[in-house]
Amino acid sequence: MATEKQPQRLGEKRKETEEEDASLPDLRFVREKLQKFQSKMLRDFDQRLSCMVEDVLQDLRQQELRAHEFPNFGKSDPKSTWHNRVTSKAPADVSDSPNGHANGGATPTTTPAHQSEKSGQKQRRRLPEKVFVARESYLTALLQVEHMRTIYHIFYIILIMFLLNVICYDYFVDGRIDLGLGTFRGGLRRLHWVMGTWLLEHVFVLALYFAFRGWALVRHKLKPHSSLQHFWSHSCLILYVSYQLVFCFVASSLCLKFDLPFVSGCVLLLESTRLLMKMHAFVRYNAARVLAGKAKQEDPGEENEEKPTGRPYVPPLSCYIYFLFAPTLIYRDSYPRTSHIRWKFALNRLLEVVAIAFLFAFIHERHIHEHFGQYGLEPMDASKLIFKLFGMLLPCQVIFLCGFYLILHSWLNFTAELLRFGDRMFYKDWWTSHTYDAYYRNWNVVVHDWLYEYVYKDMYVHVFRGSKLAASLAVFMISAVVHEQILGFAFQMFFPVMFFFFGIVGVSLVFLMRSAPKVLGNVFLWFSLISGNGMLMSLYAMEHYARKNCNLSHDNWTDHLVPAVWRCYN
């Protein structure tokens, strides 16, 4: 029996070994996959760990720099100096908000953005609120450091040398000294029409305040009649939207009616857009108070203290007038104020505005007009066009950087100093950004705050119901349309290059650069800014001079849509 079982056992063992040999390729395949997965996980972990360590070291370096180099930057809580938002007391996830930084040391001045619609329903995250803190601008703080102040002096000398170059060229070549005054004369033609329109617009803006007060008081009197109250509120809402649309239409049509040059048209359209944003900020902020039933309280310092009258609270006219001229687009009844006006600081900012304006005139005459002034009249091929585009990269980048410094630093600090406006965070350190998310947040904090408070939050809460992606895309599209509307009517042409660069290319880069390493991301950001601004300004200059130089017919409405850059040579 033993001899019969032995071959049988040998056969079973042989069968088991054959099955093991057959399963070896599968085991090898699984082992290889697991090893690849393990190596990939370790590589990602090492990369994330190195990025986290780099972030921590960078924060430590910045903290040390703030403590030693920037003693006058923020005398209060450093968090309230570097950030401008604070979350509500309810649990919130700030990390995925458009400006995801909490602000310690300040309290929100508005009510929570939204509440849960039904009891028991999971409440969406509360979005952080804008707060105002007395603080200086980034560049003002940086220029307190001797090393940065030396670089500032170098730029002053470069500007003076450029001015001497222009004077010598005008005197020895043209036999006269112009100093770019021809550009000023051509760009600021019909400026008196712009000033008259600007004054008339302020009359309508002030009328909105009294219209809003009338809506609030009538709504309160109609409180016993809910149907009439709803009808009154909806009718006023329709009138308000119509008022905004008519205001925008009149400003745009006047550019065509008066045939304003580019600079005058930009002044009118930018001021009209600013007033539109101011009006909406006032109405949006105070309408929420009226609808919430906030009553007007009597002054507690009075002897005969009474109970609340129940009348809706509307801020006094002085708060509204101060807001119209304050360098912010976010309405509050009061803001942090400085103790006095530094006249020397204000005068320096005003001189910077004048100097940069002359620099723009020089760049227009020596570069833009020289490169594209004969576009449409001279022969053009691909090589010559590429040569012109590359020749405009650095001048356009100078326009980009000086435009930022002119508006967001010099002009806003000048007006803030005259009005003793304390919060000078008009921009952040956008030059260190490595993603387009951070660049758009930090580049223009004034406009970004308005888009966040009155567009993003309303879209997130009321329209898209918690979808931050859809709300963000809506903000980008609205911003791109407004940018294109200003440039289109200022140039008096349909040429949607800004919409393409900002609304399509810019939005795409937001998602493409989110996982980019810091150094590579910052290098690519600057490369894209230099090349993109060069192409953008060059294309608009080419289209402007092509329409001016080429005698093009507009027999059909489609002729207005086809770019003159193409029609001149085709």
C-alpha positions in Angstrom: 0.0 0.0 0.0 2.9 2.3 0.8 4.4 1.7 -2.6 1.1 2.5 -4.3 0.6 5.8 -2.4 4.1 7.0 -3.0 3.7 7.6 -6.8 0.3 9.2 -6.1 2.0 11.7 -3.7 4.7 12.4 -6.1 2.1 13.2 -8.8 0.3 15.6 -6.5 3.5 17.4 -5.6 4.4 17.6 -9.3 0.9 19.0 -10.0 1.3 21.6 -7.2 4.7 22.7 -8.5 3.3 23.1 -12.0 0.4 25.2 -10.6 2.9 27.3 -8.7 5.1 27.7 -11.8 2.0 28.8 -13.8 1.1 31.4 -11.2 4.6 32.8 -11.0 4.0 35.3 -13.9 0.9 36.7 -12.1 2.8 37.0 -8.8 5.7 38.7 -10.6 3.2 41.1 -12.3 1.5 41.9 -9.0 4.9 42.4 -7.3 6.1 44.7 -10.0 2.9 46.8 -9.8 3.2 47.0 -6.0 6.9 48.0 -6.2 6.0 50.8 -8.8 3.2 51.9 -6.6 5.4 52.0 -3.6 8.2 53.9 -5.4 5.6 56.4 -6.7 4.1 56.9 -3.3 7.6 57.4 -1.8 8.5 59.9 -4.5 5.3 61.9 -4.0 5.8 61.8 -0.3 9.4 63.0 -0.6 8.3 65.8 -3.0 5.4 66.9 -0.7 7.6 66.7 2.4 10.3 68.8 0.7 7.7 71.4 -0.3 6.3 71.5 3.2 9.8 71.9 4.7 10.5 74.7 2.1 7.3 76.4 3.1 8.1 76.2 6.8 11.7 77.6 6.2 10.3 80.3 4.0 7.8 81.3 6.7 10.6 81.4 9.3 12.7 83.6 7.0 9.8 85.9 6.4 9.0 86.1 10.1 12.7 86.9 10.9 12.6 89.5 8.1 9.5 91.1 9.4 10.9 91.2 12.9 14.2 92.8 12.0 13.8 94.6 8.7 10.2 95.8 8.8 9.7 97.2 12.3 7.2 99.8 11.1 5.2 97.5 8.9 2.7 96.4 11.4 2.6 97.5 15.0 -0.3 95.3 15.9 -0.9 91.6 15.4 1.3 90.5 12.4 -1.5 88.2 11.2 -3.8 91.2 10.8 -1.0 93.0 8.9 -0.4 90.4 6.2 -4.0 89.0 5.8 -7.2 90.8 5.2 -9.9 88.2 5.9 -11.3 86.5 9.0 -13.6 83.5 9.3 -16.7 83.5 11.4 -16.9 81.6 14.7 -18.7 78.7 13.1 -16.5 75.8 11.7 -15.2 76.8 8.3 -12.8 75.5 5.7 -10.9 78.5 4.5 -8.3 76.5 2.5 -10.3 76.3 -0.7 -11.7 79.8 -0.7 -10.4 82.3 -3.3 -8.4 84.1 -0.7 -7.9 81.4 1.9 -6.2 83.1 4.8 -7.7 83.7 8.1 -7.2 87.0 9.9 -6.5 87.0 13.5 -6.9 90.1 15.6 -9.9 91.5 13.9 -13.6 90.8 14.0 -16.0 90.7 11.1 -18.4 93.6 10.6 -21.0 91.8 8.6 -23.4 89.1 9.3 -22.6 85.5 8.2 -22.9 85.0 4.5 -25.6 82.3 4.6 -27.4 79.9 6.8 -28.7 76.4 6.3 -31.9 76.3 4.4 -33.5 73.5 6.5 -33.0 72.4 10.0 -30.9 69.3 10.1 -29.4 70.0 6.7 -25.6 70.0 6.6 -24.5 73.7 6.6 -22.1 74.7 3.8 -18.8 76.3 4.9 -18.8 79.9 5.9 -16.8 82.1 3.7 -14.3 84.5 5.4 -15.2 88.1 5.7 -13.2 91.2 4.7 -11.8 93.2 7.5 -9.9 96.6 7.6 -6.8 97.1 9.6 -4.5 100.1 9.7 -1.4 99.0 7.8 1.0 100.2 5.1 1.4 98.9 1.6 4.0 96.2 0.9 6.3 98.5 -1.1 6.1 101.2 1.5 7.3 98.7 4.1 9.9 97.2 1.8 11.3 100.7 1.1 12.0 101.1 4.8 14.9 98.6 4.2 18.1 100.3 3.1 18.8 97.6 0.4 15.4 98.0 -1.2 15.6 101.8 -0.9 18.9 101.6 -2.9 17.1 99.7 -5.7 14.4 102.4 -5.7 17.1 105.1 -6.1 18.6 103.1 -9.0 15.3 103.2 -10.8 15.1 107.0 -10.2 18.5 107.4 -11.9 17.4 105.2 -14.8 14.3 107.4 -15.3 16.5 110.5 -15.2 18.9 109.1 -17.7 16.0 108.1 -20.0 14.7 111.6 -19.7 18.1 113.1 -20.7 18.3 110.6 -23.6 14.9 111.9 -24.9 16.0 115.5 -24.5 19.2 115.0 -26.4 17.4 113.1 -29.2 14.8 115.8 -29.6 17.3 118.6 -29.5 20.0 117.2 -31.8 17.8 115.2 -34.2 14.5 117.1 -34.4 15.9 120.5 -33.4 13.3 120.9 -30.6 12.5 119.6 -27.1 9.1 118.0 -26.9 9.3 115.9 -23.7 6.4 113.7 -24.8 3.9 116.6 -24.7 2.6 115.6 -28.2 1.4 112.4 -26.7 -0.3 114.2 -23.8 -2.0 116.6 -26.2 -3.3 113.8 -28.4 -4.3 111.5 -25.6 -6.1 114.0 -23.4 -8.1 115.7 -26.1 -11.7 116.5 -25.1 -10.8 116.0 -21.5 -13.3 118.8 -20.5 -16.1 116.6 -21.8 -14.8 113.8 -19.6 -14.7 116.0 -16.5 -18.3 117.3 -17.2 -19.5 113.7 -17.6 -17.7 112.7 -14.4 -19.4 115.5 -12.4 -22.8 114.6 -13.9 -22.3 110.9 -12.9 -21.6 111.9 -9.3 -25.0 113.7 -9.3 -26.7 110.4 -10.3 -24.6 108.5 -7.8 -25.7 110.8 -5.0 -29.3 110.5 -6.1 -29.0 106.7 -5.6 -28.5 107.3 -1.9 -31.8 109.1 -1.4 -33.5 106.6 -3.6 -32.2 103.8 -1.4 -33.4 105.6 1.7 -36.8 106.1 0.2 -37.0 102.4 -0.6 -36.1 101.4 2.9 -38.6 103.8 4.6 -41.5 102.9 2.2 -40.8 99.2 2.7 -41.0 99.7 6.5 -44.3 101.5 6.2 -45.7 98.7 4.1 -44.7 96.0 6.6 -48.3 95.3 7.6 -49.1 94.6 3.9 -46.7 91.8 2.9 -47.9 91.6 -0.7 -47.5 95.3 -1.3 -44.1 95.2 0.4 -42.9 92.4 -1.9 -44.3 94.3 -5.0 -42.5 97.5 -3.9 -39.2 95.7 -3.3 -39.3 93.8 -6.6 -40.2 97.0 -8.5 -37.3 98.9 -6.9 -35.0 96.0 -7.7 -35.9 96.1 -11.4 -35.4 99.9 -11.4 -32.0 99.5 -9.7 -30.8 96.9 -12.3 -32.1 99.1 -15.1 -30.3 102.1 -13.6 -27.0 100.2 -13.5 -27.4 99.1 -17.1 -28.3 102.6 -18.3 -25.3 104.0 -16.4 -22.9 101.6 -18.1 -24.5 102.2 -21.5 -24.3 106.0 -21.3 -20.6 105.9 -20.3 -19.8 103.6 -23.2 -21.8 105.4 -25.8 -20.3 108.8 -24.8 -16.9 107.5 -25.8 -18.2 107.0 -29.3 -20.3 110.1 -29.3 -17.5 112.5 -28.3 -14.9 110.5 -30.3 -12.6 110.4 -27.3 -9.0 109.4 -27.7 -7.7 106.4 -25.9 -6.5 108.0 -22.6 -9.6 110.2 -22.2 -11.8 107.2 -23.0 -10.0 105.1 -20.4 -10.4 107.8 -17.8 -14.1 108.0 -18.4 -14.7 104.2 -18.6 -12.6 103.4 -15.5 -14.3 106.1 -13.4 -17.7 104.9 -14.5 -16.9 101.3 -13.7 -15.5 102.4 -10.3 -18.7 104.3 -9.5 -20.8 101.3 -10.6 -18.9 99.1 -8.2 -19.2 101.6 -5.4 -22.9 101.9 -5.9 -23.4 98.2 -5.9 -21.3 97.7 -2.8 -23.3 100.3 -0.9 -26.7 98.9 -1.9 -25.6 95.2 -1.5 -24.3 95.8 2.0 -27.1 98.0 3.4 -29.9 96.1 1.6 -29.0 93.0 3.7 -29.3 95.1 6.8 -32.7 96.4 5.9 -34.0 93.0 4.9 -32.6 91.5 8.1 -34.7 94.1 10.1 -31.8 96.0 11.7 -33.5 98.9 13.4 -32.2 102.4 14.0 -31.0 102.8 17.5 -31.1 106.0 19.5 -27.9 107.5 20.7 -27.2 105.9 24.1 -25.6 109.1 25.3 -28.9 111.0 25.2 -30.6 111.8 28.5 -34.1 110.6 27.4 -33.1 107.1 26.3 -35.8 105.4 24.3 -36.4 102.0 22.8 -35.5 101.4 19.2 -37.9 103.2 16.9 -38.1 100.2 14.5 -37.1 102.3 11.5 -34.6 100.6 9.1 -31.1 101.7 9.6 -29.5 103.6 6.7 -26.1 105.1 7.2 -25.7 108.9 7.1 -24.9 110.7 3.9 -21.4 111.6 5.1 -20.5 107.8 5.3 -21.6 107.4 1.7 -19.7 110.4 0.4 -16.5 109.4 2.1 -16.9 105.9 0.6 -17.2 107.3 -2.9 -13.7 108.8 -2.7 -12.0 106.3 -0.4 -9.5 103.9 -2.0 -11.6 100.8 -1.5 -14.6 99.1 -3.2 -15.9 97.4 0.0 -18.5 99.5 1.9 -18.3 99.9 5.7 -19.8 102.6 7.9 -16.3 103.5 9.2 -12.7 102.6 8.4 -9.4 102.7 10.3 -8.1 106.3 10.0 -4.6 107.7 10.5 -4.0 110.5 13.0 -2.7 113.1 10.5 -1.7 113.7 6.9 1.9 113.1 5.9 2.2 115.9 3.3 5.7 114.9 2.2 4.6 111.3 1.6 1.6 112.4 -0.4 3.7 114.8 -2.5 6.2 112.1 -3.3 3.4 109.8 -4.5 2.0 112.6 -6.7 5.4 113.2 -8.2 5.7 109.5 -9.0 2.4 109.7 -10.8 3.6 112.6 -13.0 7.0 110.9 -13.6 5.4 107.6 -14.7 2.9 109.5 -16.9 5.9 111.1 -18.8 7.6 107.7 -19.0 4.5 106.3 -20.7 4.6 109.1 -23.2 8.3 108.4 -23.9 7.6 104.7 -24.4 4.7 105.5 -26.8 6.8 107.8 -28.9 10.1 105.9 -28.9 8.7 102.3 -29.1 5.0 101.8 -29.8 4.8 104.5 -32.5 8.2 103.6 -34.0 7.3 99.9 -34.3 3.7 100.1 -35.4 3.1 103.7 -36.6 3.4 102.7 -40.3 1.5 99.4 -39.9 -0.7 99.0 -43.0 1.4 101.3 -45.1 4.7 99.4 -45.1 5.3 95.9 -46.5 5.0 93.2 -43.8 6.1 89.6 -43.7 6.4 87.0 -41.0 10.0 87.7 -40.1 9.5 91.5 -39.8 6.4 91.0 -37.7 8.3 88.6 -35.3 11.1 91.1 -35.1 8.6 93.9 -34.1 6.9 91.6 -31.5 10.2 90.7 -29.8 11.3 94.3 -29.8 8.2 95.2 -27.9 8.5 92.6 -25.1 10.6 94.7 -22.7 8.9 98.1 -23.3 5.5 96.5 -22.7 6.7 94.9 -19.5 7.9 98.3 -18.3 4.4 99.6 -19.1 2.9 96.7 -17.1 5.1 97.2 -14.0 4.9 101.0 -14.1 1.1 100.8 -14.6 0.9 98.7 -11.4 3.1 101.1 -9.5 1.2 104.1 -10.8 -2.3 103.0 -10.0 -2.1 100.5 -7.1 0.8 102.1 -5.2 1.3 105.8 -6.0 -2.2 107.0 -6.8 -4.1 104.9 -4.2 -1.6 105.8 -1.5 -1.8 109.5 -2.5 -5.6 109.5 -2.2 -5.5 107.3 1.0 -3.1 109.8 2.6 -5.3 112.8 1.8 -8.4 111.0 3.2 -6.4 109.5 6.2 -7.5 106.1 5.1 -5.6 103.6 7.3 -5.8 100.3 5.4 -3.2 100.5 2.6 -3.2 96.9 1.5 -4.1 97.6 -2.1 -2.0 94.7 -3.3 0.1 91.9 -1.9 3.4 90.3 -2.8 2.2 89.1 -6.2 5.7 89.1 -7.6 6.5 86.0 -5.5 3.5 84.0 -6.7 4.1 80.6 -8.3 0.5 80.0 -9.4 -2.0 82.1 -11.2 -4.4 81.6 -8.3 -2.1 83.6 -6.0 -1.3 86.1 -8.7 -4.9 87.0 -9.3 -5.6 87.2 -5.6 -2.6 89.4 -4.8 -2.2 91.5 -7.9 -5.1 93.9 -7.3 -6.6 93.4 -3.8 -9.0 96.3 -4.2 -10.9 94.8 -7.2 -10.4 91.2 -6.0 -12.1 92.0 -2.7 -15.1 93.5 -4.5 -15.4 90.4 -6.8 -15.1 88.1 -3.8 -17.5 89.9 -1.5 -20.3 90.8 -4.0 -19.9 88.3 -6.9 -18.2 85.1 -5.7 -20.0 84.9 -2.4 -23.4 85.6 -3.9 -22.8 83.1 -6.7 -21.5 80.5 -4.3 -24.5 80.9 -1.9 -27.5 81.7 -4.0 -26.8 80.7 -7.6 -24.5 77.6 -7.7 -25.3 76.4 -4.2 -21.9 75.6 -2.9 -20.0 75.0 -6.1 -16.8 77.0 -5.8 -15.6 76.0 -9.3 -18.7 77.4 -11.0 -18.6 80.6 -8.8 -14.9 81.1 -9.7 -15.5 80.7 -13.4 -18.4 83.2 -13.2 -16.1 85.7 -11.6 -13.5 85.2 -14.3 -16.0 85.6 -17.1 -17.5 88.8 -15.6 -14.1 90.3 -15.0 -12.9 89.4 -18.6 -16.1 91.0 -20.1 -15.6 94.2 -18.1 -11.9 94.4 -19.1 -12.8 93.9 -22.7 -15.6 96.4 -22.6 -13.3 99.1 -21.3 -10.5 98.5 -23.8 -13.0 98.0 -26.7 -14.8 101.3 -26.2 -11.6 103.2 -25.3 -10.1 102.0 -28.6 -13.5 102.2 -30.4 -13.1 98.8 -32.0 -14.1 95.2 -31.6 -10.9 93.3 -31.0 -11.5 90.8 -28.1 -7.8 89.9 -27.5 -8.1 90.8 -23.8 -11.1 88.5 -23.3 -9.1 85.7 -24.9 -5.9 86.2 -22.9 -7.7 86.8 -19.6 -10.9 84.8 -19.8 -9.5 81.7 -21.7 -5.7 81.6 -21.4 -5.6 83.0 -17.9 -8.3 80.6 -16.6 -6.6 77.6 -18.2 -3.3 78.6 -16.5 -5.0 78.7 -13.1 -5.7 75.0 -13.3 -2.5 74.0 -15.1 -0.1 75.7 -12.6 -1.7 74.6 -9.4 0.7 71.6 -8.9 3.8 73.4 -10.3 6.9 73.6 -8.0 7.5 77.0 -6.5 10.7 78.0 -8.4 9.5 76.7 -11.7 6.1 78.1 -11.2 7.4 81.6 -10.5 9.7 81.5 -13.5 6.9 80.4 -15.8 4.6 83.1 -14.3 7.1 85.8 -15.2 7.7 84.3 -18.6 4.0 84.2 -19.4 3.5 87.8 -18.0 6.3 89.2 -20.1 5.4 87.4 -23.3 1.6 87.8 -22.8 1.7 91.5 -22.1 4.0 92.1 -25.0 1.7 90.3 -27.4 -1.4 91.9 -25.9 -0.2 95.5 -26.2 1.4 94.9 -29.6 -1.8 93.4 -31.1 -3.9 96.3 -29.8 -1.3 98.8 -31.2 -1.3 97.0 -34.6 -5.1 97.0 -34.8 -5.3 100.7 -33.8 -2.8 101.8 -36.4 -4.2 99.4 -39.1 -7.6 101.0 -38.7 -6.0 104.5 -38.8 -3.7 103.9 -41.8 -5.7 101.5 -44.0 -8.6 102.9 -45.9 -11.0 100.0 -45.2 -14.6 99.9 -46.3 -17.4 98.7 -44.0 -20.1 97.6 -46.4 -21.3 94.8 -44.3 -21.7 94.4 -40.5 -19.2 91.5 -40.6 -16.5 94.0 -41.7 -16.5 95.5 -38.2 -15.8 92.0 -36.7 -12.9 91.1 -39.0 -9.7 92.6 -37.5 -8.1 95.3 -39.6 -4.7 93.7 -38.9 -5.8 90.9 -41.2 -7.8 93.0 -43.8 -4.9 95.4 -44.4 -2.6 92.8 -45.9 -5.3 90.3 -47.1 
